[in-house]
Amino acid sequence: MKIKYVAVSLLGFSNGIFVGGGIVALLTLLDIVPRLAQLTDTYDRIKVYEKIVIIGAVFAAFTSLSGVSINLGKFTVVVVGFFVGVFIGLLASALAEVLNVIPVLIRRFRLEGYASYIIYSLIAGKVLGALLNWFLY
């Protein structure tokens, strides 16, 4: 019986290592922290940004795995949700930029004159999907 708990613990730990490694590789590949420092002209605070990302990941993992919950009110949830949405949007945009998804699709399907419509459609779809998820679920 103890072997089962040890095996499940090792499996969970190794899965966490793989997922964490994948996230770190993605953040490193996309150069999110240096790019944000470049855009905001705050290279002197890049170590602070890196520490905040690490602290946030550890805090999120801790609250996800434990039964700890923090009730800070609706306003705080909205503010935190906004910043999480900004981060996810930046991550998705950076991934699309690195992979050159939109230019490749526009060239491949010969849609050069419709690029602005495609981008606005992607934005509208993302906003509509987020709103539907927010209000229905």
The 8 nearest C-alpha neighbors of each residue, nearest first, counted from 0:
[[1, 3, 2, 4, 5, 6, 7, 8],
 [2, 0, 4, 3, 5, 6, 7, 8],
 [1, 3, 5, 0, 4, 6, 7, 8],
 [4, 2, 6, 0, 1, 5, 7, 8],
 [5, 3, 7, 1, 6, 2, 8, 0],
 [4, 6, 2, 8, 3, 7, 9, 1],
 [7, 5, 3, 9, 8, 4, 2, 10],
 [6, 8, 10, 4, 9, 5, 11, 3],
 [9, 7, 5, 11, 6, 10, 4, 12],
 [10, 8, 12, 6, 11, 7, 13, 5],
 [9, 11, 7, 13, 8, 12, 6, 14],
 [12, 10, 14, 8, 9, 13, 7, 15],
 [11, 13, 9, 15, 14, 10, 8, 16],
 [12, 14, 16, 10, 15, 11, 9, 17],
 [15, 13, 11, 17, 16, 12, 10, 18],
 [16, 14, 12, 18, 13, 17, 19, 11],
 [15, 17, 13, 19, 14, 18, 20, 12],
 [18, 16, 20, 14, 15, 19, 21, 13],
 [19, 17, 21, 15, 20, 16, 14, 22],
 [20, 18, 22, 16, 21, 17, 15, 23],
 [19, 21, 17, 23, 18, 22, 16, 24],
 [20, 22, 24, 18, 19, 23, 25, 17],
 [23, 21, 25, 19, 24, 20, 26, 18],
 [22, 24, 20, 26, 25, 21, 27, 19],
 [23, 25, 21, 27, 22, 26, 28, 20],
 [26, 24, 22, 28, 27, 23, 29, 21],
 [27, 25, 23, 29, 24, 28, 31, 30],
 [26, 28, 24, 30, 25, 29, 23, 31],
 [29, 27, 25, 30, 26, 24, 31, 23],
 [28, 30, 26, 31, 27, 25, 93, 94],
 [31, 29, 27, 28, 33, 32, 34, 26],
 [30, 32, 34, 29, 33, 26, 35, 27],
 [31, 33, 35, 34, 30, 36, 48, 49],
 [34, 32, 36, 35, 30, 31, 37, 45],
 [33, 35, 37, 31, 36, 32, 30, 38],
 [36, 34, 38, 32, 37, 33, 31, 39],
 [37, 35, 41, 33, 42, 39, 34, 38],
 [36, 38, 34, 40, 35, 39, 33, 42],
 [39, 37, 35, 36, 40, 34, 41, 33],
 [38, 40, 36, 41, 37, 35, 42, 34],
 [41, 39, 37, 38, 36, 42, 35, 43],
 [42, 40, 36, 43, 39, 44, 37, 45],
 [41, 43, 36, 45, 44, 40, 37, 33],
 [42, 44, 41, 45, 46, 36, 40, 47],
 [45, 43, 47, 42, 46, 41, 48, 36],
 [44, 46, 48, 42, 47, 43, 49, 36],
 [47, 45, 49, 48, 44, 50, 43, 51],
 [46, 48, 50, 44, 45, 49, 51, 52],
 [49, 47, 45, 51, 46, 50, 52, 44],
 [48, 50, 46, 52, 51, 47, 45, 53],
 [51, 49, 53, 47, 52, 48, 54, 46],
 [50, 52, 54, 48, 53, 49, 55, 47],
 [53, 51, 55, 49, 50, 54, 56, 48],
 [54, 52, 50, 56, 55, 51, 57, 49],
 [55, 53, 51, 57, 56, 52, 58, 50],
 [54, 56, 58, 52, 53, 57, 51, 59],
 [57, 55, 59, 53, 58, 54, 60, 52],
 [56, 58, 60, 54, 59, 55, 61, 53],
 [57, 59, 61, 55, 56, 60, 54, 62],
 [60, 58, 56, 62, 61, 57, 63, 55],
 [59, 61, 63, 57, 58, 62, 56, 64],
 [62, 60, 58, 64, 63, 59, 65, 57],
 [63, 61, 59, 65, 67, 64, 60, 58],
 [62, 64, 60, 61, 65, 59, 66, 67],
 [65, 63, 61, 62, 60, 66, 67, 59],
 [66, 64, 62, 67, 63, 61, 60, 68],
 [65, 67, 68, 62, 64, 63, 61, 69],
 [68, 66, 65, 62, 69, 63, 61, 64],
 [69, 67, 66, 70, 62, 65, 63, 71],
 [68, 70, 71, 67, 62, 72, 66, 76],
 [69, 71, 72, 68, 73, 76, 75, 67],
 [72, 70, 75, 69, 73, 76, 74, 68],
 [73, 71, 74, 75, 70, 76, 77, 69],
 [72, 74, 76, 75, 77, 71, 70, 78],
 [73, 75, 77, 76, 72, 78, 71, 79],
 [74, 76, 78, 77, 73, 72, 71, 79],
 [77, 75, 73, 79, 74, 78, 80, 72],
 [76, 78, 80, 74, 75, 79, 81, 73],
 [79, 77, 75, 81, 80, 76, 74, 82],
 [78, 80, 76, 82, 81, 77, 75, 83],
 [81, 79, 77, 83, 78, 82, 76, 84],
 [80, 82, 84, 78, 79, 83, 77, 85],
 [81, 83, 85, 79, 84, 80, 86, 78],
 [84, 82, 80, 86, 85, 81, 79, 87],
 [85, 83, 81, 87, 82, 86, 88, 80],
 [86, 84, 82, 88, 83, 87, 89, 81],
 [85, 87, 83, 89, 84, 88, 90, 82],
 [88, 86, 90, 84, 89, 85, 91, 83],
 [89, 87, 85, 91, 90, 86, 84, 92],
 [90, 88, 92, 86, 87, 91, 93, 85],
 [89, 91, 87, 93, 88, 92, 86, 94],
 [90, 92, 94, 88, 93, 89, 87, 95],
 [93, 91, 89, 95, 94, 90, 88, 96],
 [94, 92, 96, 90, 95, 91, 89, 97],
 [93, 95, 91, 97, 96, 92, 90, 98],
 [94, 96, 92, 98, 100, 93, 97, 99],
 [97, 95, 93, 99, 94, 98, 92, 100],
 [98, 96, 94, 99, 95, 93, 29, 100],
 [97, 99, 95, 100, 96, 94, 93, 101],
 [100, 98, 96, 97, 95, 102, 101, 103],
 [101, 99, 98, 103, 95, 102, 104, 96],
 [100, 102, 104, 103, 99, 105, 95, 96],
 [103, 101, 105, 104, 100, 99, 106, 107],
 [102, 104, 106, 100, 101, 105, 107, 99],
 [105, 103, 107, 101, 106, 102, 108, 100],
 [104, 106, 110, 102, 103, 108, 107, 109],
 [107, 105, 109, 103, 104, 108, 102, 110],
 [106, 108, 104, 109, 105, 103, 110, 102],
 [107, 109, 105, 106, 110, 104, 103, 111],
 [110, 108, 106, 107, 105, 111, 104, 112],
 [109, 111, 105, 113, 112, 108, 106, 114],
 [110, 112, 113, 109, 114, 105, 106, 108],
 [113, 111, 110, 114, 115, 109, 116, 105],
 [112, 114, 116, 110, 111, 115, 117, 105],
 [115, 113, 117, 116, 111, 112, 118, 110],
 [114, 116, 118, 117, 113, 119, 112, 120],
 [117, 115, 119, 113, 114, 118, 120, 121],
 [116, 118, 120, 114, 115, 119, 121, 113],
 [117, 119, 121, 115, 120, 116, 122, 114],
 [120, 118, 122, 116, 121, 117, 123, 115],
 [121, 119, 117, 123, 118, 122, 116, 124],
 [120, 122, 118, 124, 119, 123, 125, 117],
 [123, 121, 119, 125, 120, 124, 126, 118],
 [124, 122, 120, 126, 125, 121, 127, 119],
 [125, 123, 127, 121, 122, 126, 128, 120],
 [124, 126, 122, 128, 123, 127, 129, 121],
 [127, 125, 129, 123, 128, 124, 130, 122],
 [128, 126, 124, 130, 129, 125, 123, 131],
 [127, 129, 131, 125, 126, 130, 124, 132],
 [128, 130, 132, 126, 127, 131, 133, 125],
 [131, 129, 133, 127, 132, 128, 134, 126],
 [132, 130, 128, 134, 133, 129, 135, 127],
 [131, 133, 129, 130, 136, 135, 134, 128],
 [132, 134, 130, 131, 135, 136, 129, 128],
 [133, 135, 131, 132, 136, 130, 129, 128],
 [136, 134, 132, 131, 133, 130, 129, 128],
 [135, 132, 134, 133, 131, 130, 129, 128]]
